[in-house]
Each structure stands twice: as C-alpha cells, then as structure tokens.
Amino acid sequence: MEDTLFDFISKYISLTEDEKSELLSLDLFRSVKQGTTLLEEGQKSKNSYFVLKGCIRIYYVLDGEEKTTAFYTEMEALTPPCVVNKTPSEYYISCVEDTILTVSNSDMEVETNSKFPKFEIMCRLLSEELLAKQQIDFDEFKTSSPEQRYLNLIQKRPDLIQRVPQYQLASYLGIKPQSLSRLRARILDKKS
C-alpha cells in the first residue's frame, strides 16, 4: 500500500525517507468493507479520502431515491465540500467494493504541510487537476444525451461497467435501470 501511495506522490514531488516515515506515522491507511458508509447526509466530517484500491461513490437520496453523482477508483482523491465548508454533508459516500484508502483530516494536513511545505504544493497541483477534471465531466454530462454519456463511460471508465451495479450506473448516467438496459441493447444492435 505504501509503495502505491509513494509512487502516486512521486508524480508531483520527490520524497525523502524522513518524509515517507512521517507520512507512515500518521496511520493513514484503512481497509473498508463493501457497503460501508463513510459519510452520511447531515453528518459533519474532517476526513478526506484517497483510493488506493477499490471504488467509492457519492450519492444523494432525493424523494427516497438514490442519485449517484460520482465514482472514485484507484488513484483518485476526494475531499467532500462539507470538510472545506465545515457544514453537514448533503450526500452520502459509500464503498461499492472492498476498498483500501488513505483517510486524512484537516489537522493532519496542516501539521504535515507546516513540516514539509512541498506537500502543500502537491495538494495545490492535485486540486487544480481535480477541479479541471470535474469541470470537464460536468460540461460533458450537461451537453450530452444518455447514449453519449454511456458511450463516454465505456471509453473513459470501462472498468465501472464491470465493477458497479447497474442501478448505480443508471443513476450516474441520469436514467432509470430499465432505460440503461434498452440503451445497451440499442448500442449492441447498431454494432451488429
């Protein structure tokens, strides 16, 4: 697990052995079972997550129905807005699969950044990348049909098709599970 994390960090900054030891001393790593809820609507949290292995999802419950808005898989980071805003969460975060992740909080980040300022640089670069990716994803979602969304998903995140239950995928695409089944059938018909 440590090597996976350090390999990811090395894309942004180089670490000394002291810095690696400092990170490991923070007790960041967690193994979480499939179905575990990491954050509930209405709950306050200081935790940020980085997925080393597995899949987590964000969803809202509106009128008794789950609306999935995001999936985070290997090498993806998530800081819920409630952490930054210090407000209760408006959504849920749960594990779609057995997941290994790092869990950090704002106090740990402040301490680490003060000891090792280059971590702050890495966090800023990572935040800029994530913000740009989210804007692109949002724009694509808003300007595409359900069929285009599904084709984009196949192209950009094909692993989700096998890893995520159909009802969660349908919700993520903004359609009902029955519509997703018809959409898949229509796409298969076009190919044959």
Summary of the structure (lengths in Angstrom):
residues: 192
radius of gyration: 18.3
end to end distance: 43.3
largest distance: 59.7
contacts: 532
relative contact order: 0.14
helix: 51%
strand: 22%
